[in-house]
């Protein structure tokens, strides 16, 4: 699959440096570790997501829609696609309409899966591209827009408990996101040194073959979305004791 993904955000270096004296935000309600855990997580999560995506300076969570991505770099090599694509100083928009649709939490295994639906997500900014898409060469730089419609995603993460000052805290160890959508659109300006005919034909080709492109490049496209969810979760639980987030029965 892809050889390298480099993803960096302007906010990551200063996100989660929270005083241990902070309590759970009023809009984030704890859940009991019993049979109602997933139901409770869905109910409370649906209420909290809009607040979290809007940012909370007290918990060092920035406003996440739009979300600024300094650089997203894809170096992908396969029989179908050999492409170097970089998006620079881009913005990810549309997450404010996120709907929390499913929860599967196995606290014994410390494994959590959450499903979300987003009607439309857009990534736009400056791009540089060089390589091939299926059978056609592609080269260009300029303004780019990638739009995903009806995004269904599953965000999965594993965690450990770390002991600090006699209390347990959640520490995310691995995270990933898998997604599908009903449509993917591309709009890349200034392809082939501004040749309008070749550029229009390539954009049309990308739109007509969007499913094949998504199958090849889905993981790097999803990387910024996965990072946002990790930012949110860390903002809430990194300095708040485990027993205050998940209540004993």
C-alpha positions, 0 to 999 in steps of 0.5 A: 500500500502506501509507503509513507504518510506524514501528518502534522497539525499546527495544534498538536505540539501544544494540545494536552498540557492540562492541570491535574486539578481539572474535573470532567467538563459539565457537558461530558457525563460519566458512564457506569461500567455495567451493561448500559455502558454503550447506551450511555456512551451514545446518549452522552456522546451525542450531547458532548460532540458539538461542544467538543468540536467547538473547542474548549480552551480550558482543556486545551482543545482547539476549535476543530471545524475548521481544522488546520492541517499544515502538511499531509503527504502521501507517497503511494506505490502500487500497480494501480496508483504511483503518486506523490501528493502533498496538501499544504496549509489545508483546512478540514471542514464539515465535522461540526455535523458529526453524528455519533451512531454506534459504540462498542466498548470492551473495558476488560480488553481496553478496546473501544470502537465508535461509529460516526456519520458525517454528511459531508467532509471537505479538505481544501488547500494548496496541493502538489501532485506527481505520478500516475492514477490508474493508467494516466499520468498526473502532475500539477500544483495549485488549489485542491479540494477533496470532498467526501459525501455521506462518510461512515467511519469507525474510530478504534483505539486501545488504551492502557491505564497509567498510575499517577499520584495514586490514581489511574489515567487513560493513555491511548496506545493505538488508534485508527479509523476506517471509513467509506462514503457514498461519493468522493469528488476531486477538484485540482486546479492548474494540472499539467501546467495549466493545460485546461483540456488535460486538467478537465479530463483528469478531474473528470477521470478522477470523479468517474473512477473515485471508488478505485482511487478511494480504495487506494488512498483511503487511509491517508485521507482518513488520517486527519479525521483520526487525529481529531478524534484522538485530540478530543479524547486526550483532551478529556481523559489525559488528566482526568482519573479513569474512575471519574470518566467510568464509574464503578457499578 
